[in-house]
Amino acid sequence: MKIGIIGAGNIGGNLTRRLASLGHEVSVANSRGPETLAELAEETGATAVTASEAARDAQVVVVTIPLKAVPALPAGFLDAAAEGVVVIDTGNYYPQRDGRIAAIEDGLPESRWTETQIGHPVVKAFNGTYAQDIVTRGLPGGTAGRQALPVAGDDAAAKAAVRDLIDELGFDTVDAGGLDTSWRQQPGTPVYGNQGDAAAVEKALAAASPERTAEWRA
Ligand SMILES: NC(=O)c1ccc[n+]([C@@H]2O[C@H](COP(=O)([O-])OP(=O)(O)OC[C@H]3O[C@@H](n4cnc5c(N)ncnc54)[C@H](OP(=O)(O)O)[C@@H]3O)[C@@H](O)[C@H]2O)c1
């Protein structure tokens, strides 16, 4: 599959490593330009590109940058993507890093905000997963205790595609519903950073409260 990854940090770098090693055709971008990604490209076989180019012909695009950088993504960066492109949002709102985002402080789910900024539906995944776990904790399907990731999104087909990809990466998934209730997997919730199996993730999602705790407010 052709996959574009925008953001080459902790999460984007490790997704590049794993997805490329699974045989996917990965293009990866950061903010400083492809020449700064030569080492990652050499290590993984991924193609280093600009953020404007990352989505070209891609069936899946991963947006994995700090929220504060989302409004600055190049206009039309998804225009040349494959028809029906699935966009994964790994982002979290960290007011200390991202500054105050009023709509999120007022209760808009973080991924709904991102979706509005980029003008394309997103599937929320990986946001509560430790970056290192992506390379160290994957297990074959059917393994008892296999770590599960919550996946939220409004488009059933897009969500199914993301769940299949996560399975390939070595993790179970739990359908966490649509984006309106994706606050259940935001920072500060029981599932955030949870390394449990599907049953544990389901339980944690059910125990979440929509109240944003002081630690996660500006
Ligand atoms: N770290 C984790 O374990 C973890 C876990 C789950 C979710 N998350 C969330 O996932 C997102 C990414 O986290 P991270 O830890 O991977 O971040 P990170 O290590 O700080 O890396 C951020 C990446 O985004 C790139 N970037 C910033 N602005 C950009 C732009 N305008 N265009 C293209 N690329 C841009 C940066 O490029 P430059 O270096 O060139 O500026 C860098 O490669 C965040 O929202 C974070 O909260 C993180």
The ligand as a Gaussian input file, in Angstrom:
#p B3LYP/6-31G(d) Opt

LIG

0 1
 N        5.581000      10.560000      21.426000
 C        4.615000       9.707000      21.668000
 O        4.851000       8.636000      22.284000
 C        3.222000       9.990000      21.183000
 C        2.284000       8.992000      21.378000
 C        1.027000       9.152000      20.837000
 C        0.681000      10.315000      20.182000
 N        1.580000      11.324000      20.061000
 C        1.125000      12.550000      19.349000
 O        1.464000      12.390000      17.980000
 C        1.905000      13.646000      17.438000
 C        3.383000      13.501000      17.042000
 O        4.100000      13.191000      18.205000
 P        5.659000      12.880000      18.183000
 O        6.040000      12.556000      19.585000
 O        5.975000      11.924000      17.100000
 O        6.226000      14.325000      17.802000
 P        7.758000      14.772000      17.609000
 O        8.672000      13.673000      17.995000
 O        7.886000      16.092000      18.272000
 O        7.852000      14.958000      16.023000
 C        7.064000      15.874000      15.370000
 C        7.333000      15.748000      13.897000
 O        6.418000      16.622000      13.228000
 C        7.149000      17.320000      12.234000
 N        6.451000      18.550000      11.887000
 C        6.159000      19.607000      12.654000
 N        5.522000      20.546000      11.941000
 C        5.389000      20.058000      10.689000
 C        4.851000      20.550000       9.482000
 N        4.252000      21.758000       9.423000
 N        4.929000      19.785000       8.376000
 C        5.516000      18.566000       8.414000
 N        6.046000      18.048000       9.530000
 C        5.989000      18.774000      10.649000
 C        8.492000      17.542000      12.868000
 O        9.412000      17.895000      11.886000
 P       10.734000      18.748000      12.253000
 O       11.480000      17.948000      13.246000
 O       11.415000      18.916000      10.938000
 O       10.208000      20.048000      12.814000
 C        8.732000      16.168000      13.481000
 O        9.221000      15.285000      12.516000
 C        1.689000      14.675000      18.540000
 O        0.422000      15.278000      18.403000
 C        1.751000      13.840000      19.809000
 O        1.039000      14.454000      20.866000
 C        2.852000      11.172000      20.529000

